[in-house]
């Protein structure tokens, strides 16, 4: 019988394991235990050797090549054909329309912008939004901005010197139409001597316009910028040091409405009943100075180290702790649709924007107004320098709370109210018991 070298080696190893040397019969129980283990291993090795020998000696038939399936042969007529991939005609049409609209916007940079009719931009203070633009042609849009500093009530406890565009934090909401040429005039009335400018994320060119608009104290700078892309964009001061100018309040939003393409498709977003402007930001301040009478000052100053550590003292909507609670809560009536243009100036934190008790029927993420919106989303992430547009259908009357769902920021001031009036809807929201009071809670007015 023929044995392979591997089998001979295994058999020899098994015999060695089974052998017990002479003179070692009187073994301790521990030695007997190890010997038994060696014998079990030897039996396993011998068994493996025997199986290997049988495998090598057993005659194997050659494969029947005629029984293997012929993969090159044509399929039988009864076999089903490959199932085609189904694509919804609606998606095909949507993709085609999207491509058509993108091509339309890609040609705007080569069109001449001379001899445009002039128009003054309607600028509004938060939380209000200018009316929708109904014209179907571009204009030379005049946007005057003035920079200055003012002492503002940041929280119930502290005042703070904010740096502003047009005297407010956030700066004014600017509404334009794609294809418009923005004729921007920036006048610096900051008596502290700080230079200021504007970097608008809607502008195409180095620095977003900052180098063309930098104005020293008492100066006025003008520049023109053609709007090539629709969407919701942040603007802010980008004079050095940039983080300090943003952290002190120099930011706002510009909404560039989409235009109808050559086929008349597109245009602005679907109309809603109410539109609002909300902006989140952080403030970093030093502890209050102790006055001569031993009391802490009610005026606090900016802290650069706190900004570097990204540990804000205050996180607010629309520039102050009470902007959307006591001062200007948002309002609506049950049955209305509310749109919020939401921006996050940062300068450090990402916002998890949420409205308690509602959801967003439409979400135009990152301010993208060409792509299909997200539907029925509860919380939207908005990074520093980013923006989003959300729509809500208000069904049940009551108070709805706007907040950053990084929930500890509630106690730093990031809270606002949307008060909805109307008839109760017990079929949607109701109980046999009256609502319990929420003592000390900041989530309700």
ABEGO torsion letter per residue (X at the ends): XBBBAAAAAAAAAAAAAABBBBGAABBBAAAAAAAAAAAAAAAAAAAAAAAAAAAAABBBBBBBAAABBBAABBBBAABBBBBBBBBBAAAAAAAAAAAAAAAAAAAAAABBABGBBBBBBBBBBOABBBBBBABABBBBBBBBBBBBBBBBBABAABBBBBBBBGGBOBBBBBBBBBGBBBBBBBBBABAAGBBBBBBBAABBEBGGGAAAABBBBGBBBBBBBBBABBEBBBBBBABOBAAAAAAAGBBBBBBBBBBBBAAGBEEBBBBBABBBBBBBBBBBBBBBBBBAAGBBBABBBBBAAAAAAGBBABBBBGGBAAAABAABBBBBBBGBBBBBBBBBAOAABBBBBBBBGBBBABBBBGGBAABBBBBGBABBBBBBGBBBBBBBBBABBEBBBBBBABAAAAAAGBBBBBBBBEBBBAAABBBABBBBBBBGBAABX
